[in-house]
Each structure stands twice: as structure tokens, then as C-alpha cells.
Amino acid sequence: MQREEFDLWLKTTFIGVFRVAGHKFEKTATGEVLIDRGTYTREEAELLFLMLHSRNPFTRLNAEIVISERNGTLIKAILVVAIILFVILITRIR
């Protein structure tokens, strides 16, 4: 049922918000889709929707990583982990 609702949402000009598995899908005036502040084409958004509804946990994890990478969250998390590891390394050396 939600697949049909999502297809209908993509095809109409309604610019409301569609929530899927904790992510916010929004349409822009240019026809692109924003997923958690990351810009995607309609085809990419449809693939991510299918990945988020997959029964395979690795497919869902891949969708989460793609969304995190596109909206900048992944790089911030990697930088925080790198800084923490650097601080731990420095304290161990001393």
C-alpha cells in the first residue's frame, strides 16, 4: 500500500512531505526530491524508497549510508571518529 502511495506522491504536483523509515522525502519546484536535505532525482528517490522497504538488512543499511553521505552526515561522523582516535593515540604515546 505504501508503495502505491509513494508512486502517486511522486507523480502528482503535490509538494507535501512523505516520511519513510524515519527519513523525510520532500519534492522541490524543479522536480527533484530532497531526502533529509540531500538532493536526489526521482529515480534515485524511488530506488532509495525500495531499499528502505527491503527485507534485507544490508540493503536497508546501504540506503542509510547513501542518504547519510549525500546530506553530509557521514563525513561529519567519520571526522569525529578520526579526531577521537587521534586523541586516544596521542594520549597513549605520552
N, C-alpha and C positions, 0 to 999 in steps of 0.2 A: 504494500500500500504506500509506503513512504517513497519508494522508487517512482511510482506514478506521480505523486505529489511533487517530487523534485523535478521530474521531466516537465511537468506543467509549469512549475515556477520558472524553469529555465526558458521555456518557450514564450511565456507571456511578457508583457511590458511592466508587470507589477514589480516594483523595486523594493519590496519588503525584505525582511531578514528571514533566512531559513537556517535553523540550527540542526546540526548533525553531529552526534557523538561528542558534544562539548565544543564544537567549532561553529563559528558564525559565518555563514555564507551570505554575502551581500552583492547585489548587482550594481554596476556603475552605469552612468549615462552612455558610455562608449560601448557597452555590450560585454565588458569584461566582468569577472566575478572576483570579489575580494573575499579571501578566506583568512580570517584573523589578521587583517591588514596586509596580506600578501596578494599580489595581483596574478590572476590566472585567466587563461582563455576558457571558453565554455567547455571545450573538450577536456581540458585538464581538470576542470572542476567536476565534470561528470565522472572521470576516472577516479579522482580522489573520493568522491561520494561512494563509488562502488568499492574502493579499497577500504574505506572506513566501515562499510557494512559487511565485509568479508568474514567468513567463519575462521579463516586462517589468522592466527595472532601475529605472524610475521608480516603478513600483508598489511594489517592494521598498523603495526609498528612502522613499516615503511611509509605509510601515509602520514603518520605523525611526524616522522623525520623530515619528509618533504615539506610539510606545512611549516615546521619549525625553521627549516633552512630558508625558506622563501621570505618569512616575515622577520628574520634576523635573530630569533631567539636562540637558535642552535649555536651560532658563532659566539654569542654572549656567554652561553653556558660553557662552551669549550674554553673561552678566555678565563672565566672564573676558575675552572678546574685547573688550568695551566698555572695560574697565579698561586693557587693553594699548594699545588705540587712543588712549585718553585720555592715557596716559603718553607715548606717542610724540608726540602732538600738543603736549603741554606742553614736551617736550624740543626739538622743532623750533622752537617760538616763542621760546624763550630762546636 
